[in-house]
Amino acid sequence: MVSPRDARIYYGSALLRWVPTRLVTRTLATQVHAQGRPVWLRDRFIDAGDWSEISKPVAESFHHQWFNDLVWSGAPATSSSYRRLLRLMEAGRPMQVGPLVLDSVAAIESYRRYCESLLDSIRTHGVTPRQLTPDFAPARGRDPRSERTEGDIIVAVGPGGEFFRMLAGRHRICAAQALGLDRVPVNIRLVHATWLWDLADRYGVPPHQAFASWLETLEPVHVSAVGKIKARLVAWALGIPGLAEAWLQTAEGLQAAIV
């Protein structure tokens, strides 16, 4: 099995790309069950399963409606998404967003202030790659620890080449879409095997080379010198350079990983 760290060692910062915001259309669950056992998609870089039952449109998510209400409603506290948070709180089933439990009006207001602060930042700066983000003070209503440890928006590439958001970035992708941003920086963390084989057929080269060629069609995120040093240190710490490359250079290894 190819892991995300193998992919990071082999492809490096090439996995950080700008993609059109409108193309991130679905969200993907990170845990599935196979033969009664849990399988974590976050632990693999290639998957060959059926994603139709473990994904849903971004437009159907609460956060999509929430950010659209914050941007367009004019009175967020009277919007349908705000009233939904109040109903859940009153019913004793408060929504939890990361470590924050929205179990009081004060908690809901703190969350609203954080999201409005995020919208203000994105209006001014766009969605900034995390490696290029200065150490700003945490947004209002945000846990400082969450601010420091947050990474880039993570996406998976589906069987048809479409983008699925997974693991991280739900607030930023929904905020960017509500504001009508053209593009967002993403970290490609998972790829469907069907897409890899389609790329191999299209480019006439082994899948790992075809994927590298496809990455070149997307605008790169230019990482600072400090960011490159950090990436190299991470790659060194995660494993021995060369092992992943040797594995990825064989089509047989790829086929074995997706069976």
DAKA-V917120 format. One record per residue. PSI is psi in degrees with one decimal (none if undefined). BURIAL is # if it has 24 or more other ideal C-beta (glycine too) atoms within 12 Angstrom, else .. Layout:
psi:PSI burial:BURIAL
psi:PSI burial:BURIAL
This chain:
psi:132.8 burial:#
psi:125.3 burial:#
psi:162.6 burial:#
psi:-34.1 burial:#
psi:-35.0 burial:#
psi:-44.7 burial:#
psi:-40.0 burial:#
psi:-39.0 burial:#
psi:-41.5 burial:#
psi:-47.3 burial:#
psi:-20.1 burial:#
psi:-139.7 burial:#
psi:-4.9 burial:#
psi:-17.8 burial:#
psi:-10.7 burial:#
psi:113.9 burial:#
psi:154.3 burial:#
psi:133.6 burial:#
psi:152.3 burial:#
psi:130.2 burial:.
psi:-38.2 burial:#
psi:-17.0 burial:.
psi:-9.9 burial:#
psi:87.8 burial:#
psi:-15.6 burial:#
psi:159.2 burial:#
psi:146.6 burial:#
psi:131.0 burial:#
psi:151.9 burial:#
psi:-10.1 burial:#
psi:130.0 burial:.
psi:171.1 burial:#
psi:129.2 burial:.
psi:120.4 burial:.
psi:40.0 burial:.
psi:2.8 burial:.
psi:145.1 burial:.
psi:140.1 burial:.
psi:125.4 burial:.
psi:114.4 burial:.
psi:-22.2 burial:#
psi:-17.7 burial:.
psi:1.8 burial:.
psi:152.4 burial:#
psi:-22.6 burial:#
psi:135.6 burial:#
psi:146.1 burial:#
psi:13.1 burial:#
psi:177.0 burial:#
psi:114.7 burial:.
psi:-3.3 burial:#
psi:-32.2 burial:.
psi:-7.8 burial:.
psi:19.0 burial:#
psi:160.3 burial:#
psi:158.3 burial:.
psi:139.9 burial:.
psi:-37.1 burial:#
psi:-17.6 burial:.
psi:-1.1 burial:.
psi:155.5 burial:#
psi:-43.1 burial:#
psi:-31.1 burial:#
psi:-48.2 burial:#
psi:-41.2 burial:#
psi:-49.7 burial:#
psi:-33.9 burial:#
psi:-37.8 burial:#
psi:-41.2 burial:#
psi:-35.2 burial:#
psi:-40.8 burial:#
psi:-16.3 burial:.
psi:-29.8 burial:.
psi:-26.9 burial:.
psi:78.2 burial:.
psi:-34.3 burial:#
psi:-13.3 burial:.
psi:5.7 burial:.
psi:162.7 burial:#
psi:-36.3 burial:.
psi:-37.4 burial:#
psi:-43.4 burial:#
psi:-32.3 burial:.
psi:-42.0 burial:.
psi:-39.1 burial:#
psi:-42.3 burial:#
psi:-43.1 burial:.
psi:-41.0 burial:.
psi:-47.2 burial:#
psi:-27.8 burial:.
psi:-0.8 burial:.
psi:17.1 burial:.
psi:59.8 burial:.
psi:146.3 burial:.
psi:141.6 burial:#
psi:129.6 burial:.
psi:102.1 burial:#
psi:-131.5 burial:.
psi:-7.1 burial:.
psi:122.4 burial:#
psi:122.8 burial:.
psi:67.6 burial:#
psi:13.3 burial:.
psi:161.7 burial:.
psi:-37.3 burial:.
psi:-40.9 burial:.
psi:-39.9 burial:#
psi:-42.0 burial:#
psi:-39.0 burial:.
psi:-42.3 burial:#
psi:-41.5 burial:#
psi:-42.2 burial:#
psi:-40.3 burial:.
psi:-47.5 burial:#
psi:-36.7 burial:#
psi:-35.9 burial:#
psi:-40.6 burial:#
psi:-43.9 burial:#
psi:-42.7 burial:#
psi:-42.5 burial:.
psi:-43.0 burial:#
psi:-34.7 burial:#
psi:-38.5 burial:.
psi:-44.5 burial:.
psi:-10.1 burial:.
psi:-172.5 burial:.
psi:116.5 burial:#
psi:133.8 burial:#
psi:137.7 burial:#
psi:-34.2 burial:#
psi:-16.7 burial:#
psi:4.7 burial:.
psi:123.8 burial:#
psi:165.6 burial:.
psi:73.3 burial:.
psi:159.9 burial:.
psi:145.4 burial:.
psi:144.3 burial:.
psi:154.2 burial:#
psi:132.9 burial:.
psi:7.2 burial:#
psi:136.7 burial:#
psi:123.3 burial:.
psi:-35.3 burial:.
psi:-40.5 burial:.
psi:-38.2 burial:.
psi:-41.2 burial:#
psi:-33.7 burial:.
psi:-5.3 burial:.
psi:139.2 burial:#
psi:-165.8 burial:#
psi:165.6 burial:#
psi:128.7 burial:#
psi:132.4 burial:#
psi:157.9 burial:#
psi:149.1 burial:#
psi:120.1 burial:#
psi:-179.4 burial:#
psi:-22.4 burial:#
psi:9.7 burial:.
psi:5.0 burial:#
psi:161.1 burial:#
psi:133.6 burial:#
psi:129.1 burial:#
psi:139.8 burial:#
psi:153.2 burial:#
psi:-60.6 burial:#
psi:148.5 burial:#
psi:11.0 burial:#
psi:-37.3 burial:#
psi:-44.8 burial:#
psi:-39.7 burial:#
psi:-39.1 burial:#
psi:-38.1 burial:#
psi:-43.8 burial:#
psi:-40.3 burial:#
psi:-39.2 burial:#
psi:-34.8 burial:#
psi:-8.0 burial:#
psi:28.3 burial:.
psi:145.3 burial:#
psi:-35.9 burial:.
psi:158.9 burial:#
psi:150.1 burial:#
psi:135.9 burial:#
psi:159.7 burial:#
psi:116.2 burial:#
psi:115.0 burial:#
psi:-22.6 burial:#
psi:142.4 burial:#
psi:136.1 burial:#
psi:138.9 burial:#
psi:-35.2 burial:#
psi:-41.4 burial:#
psi:-39.1 burial:#
psi:-44.7 burial:#
psi:-35.2 burial:#
psi:-40.6 burial:.
psi:-40.3 burial:#
psi:-41.9 burial:#
psi:-40.0 burial:.
psi:-43.6 burial:.
psi:-14.8 burial:.
psi:29.2 burial:.
psi:169.2 burial:.
psi:154.8 burial:.
psi:-41.3 burial:#
psi:-32.9 burial:#
psi:-38.4 burial:#
psi:-39.5 burial:#
psi:-40.3 burial:#
psi:-39.9 burial:#
psi:-40.0 burial:.
psi:-38.6 burial:#
psi:-33.5 burial:#
psi:-16.9 burial:.
psi:-11.3 burial:.
psi:145.7 burial:#
psi:129.0 burial:.
psi:152.6 burial:.
psi:117.1 burial:#
psi:112.2 burial:.
psi:139.7 burial:#
psi:166.9 burial:.
psi:-40.6 burial:.
psi:-41.0 burial:.
psi:-38.7 burial:.
psi:-39.1 burial:.
psi:-42.9 burial:.
psi:-43.1 burial:.
psi:-40.9 burial:#
psi:-39.0 burial:.
psi:-40.0 burial:.
psi:-46.1 burial:.
psi:-41.3 burial:#
psi:-39.7 burial:.
psi:-29.1 burial:.
psi:-23.3 burial:.
psi:177.5 burial:.
psi:117.5 burial:.
psi:136.7 burial:.
psi:-33.4 burial:.
psi:-46.7 burial:.
psi:-39.3 burial:#
psi:-44.2 burial:#
psi:-38.1 burial:.
psi:-47.0 burial:#
psi:-16.7 burial:#
psi:2.3 burial:.
psi:126.3 burial:.
psi:-28.9 burial:.
psi:-39.3 burial:.
psi:-39.4 burial:#
psi:-44.1 burial:#
psi:-41.0 burial:.
psi:-32.1 burial:.
psi:-24.9 burial:#
psi:-0.1 burial:#
psi:none burial:.
